Amino acid sequence: MNGSEECFDVVVVGGRCAGAATGLLLARAGLRVLVAERSAQGSDTLSGHMIKPDGVGRLAAWGVLPDLLASGCPPVTGAEFTLDGRREPRPEPVPGALPPMAPRRTILDRLLQQHACDAGAHVRHRSTFRGWRAGAVSLDGGRQVRTRLLIGADGRRSAVASAVGAPYTDRRPGRSCAWYGYWDGAALTGLRAELRPGVFAGAFPTHGEQVLAFVQLPVTGWRHDHGEQDYHAGLRRCPTIASALAGARLPGRLLGAKDLPTYFRQAAGTGWALVGDAAHHKDPLAARGIADAFLGAQLLAEHVLRGWDHDFDQALRCYAADLIRLLAPTAELNDQLAGLDQPTTRTRAALHALWAAEHQIATGPPAARGRRTRQHRPSGSTVNRPGEPR
């Protein structure tokens, strides 16, 4: 409908992990939410797939986990980490923690979008953000949407961040590159990871009875035209990973990523907020991308609901500050490790400090841990306006 105008309490640009989760939580709390996702429904995206236990716990609290398990996604049972040829003792799991999972994004994103729809959110695919000004969001086709809050969940190259002028508050160039391959016939039910000077590799089960095996190398060694050669050479340098893939085959092509910076953007301002990779990104070594997207979604939803009828701008500022407070420790330690160039003693210290920081996220205050979302209808909401569909 060219030139038409709609009204929503919140418009979320980006409907994958961060955006769909944010839309789910806000719609479930009673706000009228539009989630605009530019890709087609069920489309894939490059991902490391791993969801750490705190992220799985959020899926359970939100009621999404049973559907993910029913989709055939296996829990990742057990973990073995080898550092420079020696088995590294890992900390005890958090009491009551669920095992990690590594779903394909074609399935995880679709489930989150479906739960957002079930909560009352309007999820529209192939819907592209075009601009924002004074509470009006422009989408493709000339569609205008009035909203109190615009949320950018549209990834590292966020168009929303550009439109609102959100600056980087900390930005560091990528230190590693990564290659990913999906293997058939590998009998692996847990995580295996091996870190040596100049290489980090790992493998774990995902959907379709496949195993995802990744190799990370220093970014200075990126060779796009020799990716398969470098990938297999990296696996050979990590015997515990190579042995896990013995007898398996790699039926498809490899996927590679070179641009893996670490950054924080200003995550909120008057009438807008950023979440997920739009707000913060780090090297995939710690495998915290999806779990941190869920953490950010819950944190943003809680601050939005808390401030909706009060000092809304202050609530958004608190969200931005809390996001940095919670994620900066793991980002700093992860950046140290991502260069793959430290002596073993320093690597070991940073690795254990990273695990301790993750433990702190998992056992911290409720806003960090995750909790079941209560129903909440902020006064002044546009929910259930007469004559408008819900």
Order of alpha helices (4+ residues) and beta strands (2+ residues): beta-alpha-beta-alpha-alpha-beta-beta-alpha-beta-beta-beta-beta-alpha-beta-beta-beta-beta-beta-alpha-alpha-beta-beta-beta-beta-beta-alpha-alpha-alpha-alpha
